[in-house]
Amino acid sequence: MTDEADRLDGDEEAAEQWELVNTPLGEKWSGRTRYAAAMFFYKRDEMTSETLEIYRICARLDSENPLPIIRDRGVGKDWLKRMGFR
């Protein structure tokens, strides 16, 4: 595969993972889906380990929004900005 093809594949994967990290609250398995997507961004150094840990804690809580918890703990400010969360 060429470098350009690799980049396009990476962009498509990132777009898919972005949709998954934004899975609506309350859907069955949504917490685990958000955590799996968060792991993708963590591995790309786009999320701190502290932020990922909050997604892990919320993984079994489909209705729990991790973003207020991230804000309240004072971690992941760049991630919150990226997510458009104040």
N, CA, C and O of each residue as an XYZ file, in Angstrom:
344
protein
N       0.843     -1.176      0.000
C       0.000      0.000      0.000
C       0.895      1.247      0.000
O       1.953      1.262      0.629
N       0.468      2.260     -0.693
C       1.250      3.492     -0.741
C       1.048      4.306      0.521
O       0.130      4.055      1.301
N       1.924      5.288      0.710
C       1.782      6.169      1.874
C       0.461      6.917      1.828
O      -0.194      7.091      2.856
N       0.067      7.362      0.639
C      -1.200      8.083      0.481
C      -2.389      7.178      0.837
O      -3.323      7.614      1.509
N      -2.351      5.944      0.393
C      -3.424      5.000      0.712
C      -3.467      4.726      2.210
O      -4.548      4.620      2.790
N      -2.295      4.609      2.842
C      -2.247      4.406      4.290
C      -2.874      5.586      5.023
O      -3.617      5.405      5.988
N      -2.568      6.799      4.559
C      -3.114      8.001      5.190
C      -4.631      8.040      5.038
O      -5.345      8.364      5.987
N      -5.123      7.709      3.844
C      -6.570      7.720      3.627
C      -7.261      6.672      4.487
O      -8.324      6.930      5.051
N      -6.663      5.496      4.587
C      -7.220      4.454      5.457
C      -7.238      4.924      6.904
O      -8.204      4.677      7.627
N      -6.171      5.603      7.333
C      -6.101      6.129      8.696
C      -7.152      7.192      8.942
O      -7.749      7.246     10.017
N      -7.381      8.046      7.939
C      -8.413      9.077      8.064
C      -9.801      8.455      8.186
O     -10.622      8.901      8.987
N     -10.053      7.426      7.388
C     -11.348      6.742      7.447
C     -11.541      6.070      8.804
O     -12.627      6.121      9.381
N     -10.488      5.446      9.306
C     -10.564      4.793     10.615
C     -10.803      5.826     11.714
O     -11.618      5.606     12.611
N     -10.096      6.943     11.644
C     -10.273      7.998     12.646
C     -11.697      8.544     12.605
O     -12.291      8.802     13.652
N     -12.245      8.720     11.410
C     -13.616      9.215     11.285
C     -14.614      8.225     11.883
O     -15.573      8.624     12.544
N     -14.384      6.946     11.650
C     -15.262      5.916     12.224
C     -15.160      5.897     13.751
O     -16.172      5.795     14.446
N     -13.944      5.996     14.262
C     -13.756      5.989     15.711
C     -14.338      7.250     16.349
O     -14.817      7.205     17.482
N     -14.300      8.366     15.635
C     -14.891      9.605     16.139
C     -16.401      9.422     16.318
O     -16.971      9.845     17.324
N     -17.036      8.791     15.336
C     -18.473      8.501     15.456
C     -18.738      7.607     16.662
O     -19.701      7.823     17.398
N     -17.893      6.611     16.863
C     -18.096      5.670     17.963
C     -17.883      6.314     19.325
O     -18.621      6.018     20.265
N     -16.887      7.191     19.451
C     -16.655      7.844     20.744
C     -17.814      8.794     21.074
O     -17.994      9.190     22.226
N     -18.581      9.147     20.067
C     -19.755     10.003     20.256
C     -21.060      9.224     20.238
O     -22.122      9.801     20.004
N     -20.993      7.920     20.483
C     -22.206      7.099     20.548
C     -23.148      7.675     21.595
O     -22.723      7.984     22.708
N     -24.427      7.822     21.245
C     -25.385      8.419     22.198
C     -25.455      7.658     23.522
O     -25.364      6.431     23.570
N     -25.616      8.421     24.571
C     -25.771      7.842     25.902
C     -27.032      6.998     25.966
O     -28.031      7.296     25.312
N     -26.969      5.950     26.758
C     -28.140      5.139     27.030
C     -28.365      3.973     26.084
O     -29.149      3.076     26.394
N     -27.699      3.964     24.944
C     -27.832      2.826     24.040
C     -27.110      1.623     24.646
O     -26.086      1.768     25.313
N     -27.657      0.446     24.406
C     -27.042     -0.762     24.927
C     -25.601     -0.872     24.422
O     -25.348     -0.712     23.228
N     -24.672     -1.140     25.317
C     -23.247     -1.296     25.061
C     -22.571      0.007     24.640
O     -21.427     -0.025     24.186
N     -23.233      1.136     24.775
C     -22.638      2.401     24.327
C     -21.425      2.799     25.158
O     -20.484      3.386     24.624
N     -21.426      2.498     26.429
C     -20.272      2.819     27.264
C     -19.031      2.066     26.821
O     -17.937      2.630     26.768
N     -19.202      0.806     26.507
C     -18.074      0.000     26.034
C     -17.618      0.463     24.657
O     -16.424      0.460     24.355
N     -18.571      0.859     23.830
C     -18.239      1.373     22.500
C     -17.416      2.646     22.609
O     -16.413      2.803     21.912
N     -17.836      3.559     23.483
C     -17.086      4.800     23.675
C     -15.688      4.518     24.214
O     -14.720      5.156     23.800
N     -15.581      3.564     25.137
C     -14.272      3.226     25.701
C     -13.347      2.647     24.633
O     -12.176      3.019     24.564
N     -13.852      1.752     23.810
C     -13.036      1.164     22.745
C     -12.537      2.248     21.787
O     -11.379      2.230     21.370
N     -13.408      3.180     21.444
C     -13.007      4.276     20.561
C     -12.003      5.186     21.268
O     -11.055      5.670     20.649
N     -12.212      5.416     22.551
C     -11.269      6.240     23.313
C      -9.883      5.601     23.307
O      -8.877      6.306     23.221
N      -9.823      4.291     23.395
C      -8.542      3.581     23.352
C      -7.827      3.866     22.026
O      -6.606      4.022     22.004
N      -8.569      3.932     20.936
C      -7.996      4.259     19.630
C      -7.292      5.618     19.697
O      -6.148      5.756     19.262
N      -7.987      6.616     20.245
C      -7.407      7.956     20.312
C      -6.241      8.016     21.306
O      -5.280      8.755     21.093
N      -6.327      7.248     22.376
C      -5.223      7.187     23.328
C      -3.969      6.619     22.652
O      -2.872      7.150     22.822
N      -4.139      5.549     21.894
C      -2.994      4.928     21.219
C      -2.371      5.849     20.185
O      -1.203      5.687     19.833
N      -3.135      6.805     19.699
C      -2.604      7.793     18.740
C      -2.073      9.041     19.448
O      -1.761     10.044     18.806
N      -1.975      8.968     20.770
C      -1.501     10.093     21.592
C      -2.384     11.327     21.452
O      -1.902     12.459     21.505
N      -3.684     11.096     21.272
C      -4.639     12.190     21.158
C      -5.491     12.318     22.418
O      -6.412     13.132     22.478
N      -5.174     11.510     23.415
C      -5.916     11.499     24.672
C      -4.953     11.096     25.778
O      -4.079     10.253     25.572
N      -5.112     11.694     26.944
C      -4.251     11.347     28.076
C      -4.717     10.048     28.727
O      -5.855      9.617     28.540
N      -3.829      9.439     29.487
C      -4.193      8.210     30.197
C      -5.265      8.479     31.251
O      -6.105      7.619     31.517
N      -5.238      9.664     31.848
C      -6.246     10.013     32.849
C      -7.640     10.095     32.220
O      -8.629      9.669     32.817
N      -7.699     10.645     31.020
C      -8.969     10.741     30.299
C      -9.454      9.349     29.919
O     -10.631      9.030     30.085
N      -8.551      8.525     29.411
C      -8.912      7.153     29.047
C      -9.446      6.397     30.260
O     -10.401      5.629     30.144
N      -8.841      6.610     31.409
C      -9.292      5.923     32.633
C     -10.744      6.262     32.956
O     -11.488      5.399     33.422
N     -11.145      7.478     32.721
C     -12.541      7.852     32.979
C     -13.462      7.133     32.001
O     -14.538      6.680     32.391
N     -13.062      7.021     30.752
C     -13.855      6.243     29.793
C     -13.937      4.780     30.246
O     -14.975      4.136     30.094
N     -12.833      4.260     30.804
C     -12.856      2.876     31.294
C     -13.852      2.721     32.437
O     -14.637      1.773     32.466
N     -13.812      3.652     33.368
C     -14.725      3.599     34.519
C     -16.179      3.647     34.043
O     -17.041      2.958     34.590
N     -16.440      4.452     33.037
C     -17.810      4.617     32.528
C     -18.219      3.533     31.530
O     -19.363      3.523     31.076
N     -17.322      2.635     31.185
C     -17.590      1.653     30.134
C     -18.826      0.792     30.402
O     -19.550      0.446     29.468
N     -19.070      0.449     31.647
C     -20.214     -0.412     31.962
C     -21.453      0.393     32.318
O     -22.484     -0.172     32.683
N     -21.353      1.699     32.213
C     -22.466      2.587     32.567
C     -22.934      3.303     31.299
O     -22.512      4.425     31.019
N     -23.792      2.656     30.549
C     -24.189      3.158     29.238
C     -24.800      4.556     29.273
O     -24.722      5.284     28.284
N     -25.391      4.934     30.366
C     -26.046      6.245     30.457
C     -25.159      7.321     31.073
O     -25.574      8.475     31.182
N     -23.948      6.959     31.474
C     -23.050      7.913     32.138
C     -22.194      8.651     31.112
O     -21.485      8.037     30.314
N     -22.276      9.966     31.150
C     -21.469     10.794     30.259
C     -20.100     11.004     30.896
O     -20.017     11.586     31.978
N     -19.023     10.545     30.256
C     -17.700     10.711     30.852
C     -17.193     12.156     30.817
O     -16.304     12.506     31.595
N     -17.725     12.987     29.951
C     -17.181     14.334     29.778
C     -17.295     15.209     31.024
O     -16.320     15.883     31.358
N     -18.431     15.240     31.736
C     -18.465     16.036     32.970
C     -17.480     15.528     34.027
O     -16.931     16.313     34.800
N     -17.267     14.237     34.053
C     -16.327     13.662     35.018
C     -14.901     14.089     34.665
O     -14.110     14.439     35.541
N     -14.592     14.055     33.377
C     -13.269     14.512     32.918
C     -13.069     15.967     33.329
O     -12.011     16.334     33.840
N     -14.087     16.791     33.105
C     -14.011     18.208     33.478
C     -13.840     18.376     34.978
O     -12.985     19.141     35.426
N     -14.652     17.660     35.764
C     -14.615     17.796     37.217
C     -13.280     17.358     37.809
O     -12.849     17.894     38.830
N     -12.634     16.405     37.188
C     -11.321     15.945     37.669
C     -10.180     16.827     37.176
O      -9.039     16.679     37.613
N     -10.492     17.737     36.271
C      -9.475     18.665     35.782
C      -8.449     18.032     34.863
O      -7.313     18.500     34.779
N      -8.839     16.981     34.180
C      -7.943     16.317     33.227
C      -8.541     16.434     31.830
O      -9.724     16.740     31.681
N      -7.732     16.193     30.815
C      -8.242     16.110     29.456
C      -8.828     17.392     28.900
O      -9.805     17.350     28.152
N      -8.257     18.519     29.248
C      -8.806     19.787     28.764
C      -8.782     19.868     27.241
O      -9.722     20.380     26.632
N      -7.716     19.368     26.625
C      -7.651     19.364     25.159
C      -8.734     18.459     24.567
O      -9.336     18.781     23.543
N      -8.970     17.326     25.227
C      -9.998     16.403     24.745
C     -11.387     17.043     24.871
O     -12.205     16.932     23.958
N     -11.645     17.694     25.973
C     -12.932     18.354     26.151
C     -13.152     19.423     25.086
O     -14.254     19.565     24.558
N     -12.111     20.162     24.780
C     -12.210     21.179     23.740
C     -12.509     20.531     22.395
O     -13.356     21.017     21.644
N     -11.831     19.459     22.094
C     -12.052     18.732     20.843
C     -13.482     18.201     20.751
O     -14.083     18.183     19.677
N     -14.010     17.773     21.884
C     -15.375     17.239     21.923
C     -16.426     18.362     21.952
O     -17.623     18.093     21.863
N     -15.980     19.602     22.075
C     -16.904     20.723     22.122
C     -17.655     20.803     23.438
O     -18.781     21.299     23.486
N     -17.034     20.314     24.515
C     -17.663     20.274     25.839
C     -17.107     21.373     26.701
O     -15.892     21.554     26.788
N     -17.995     22.111     27.343
C     -17.554     23.211     28.214
C     -17.802     22.881     29.664
O     -17.494     23.687     30.542
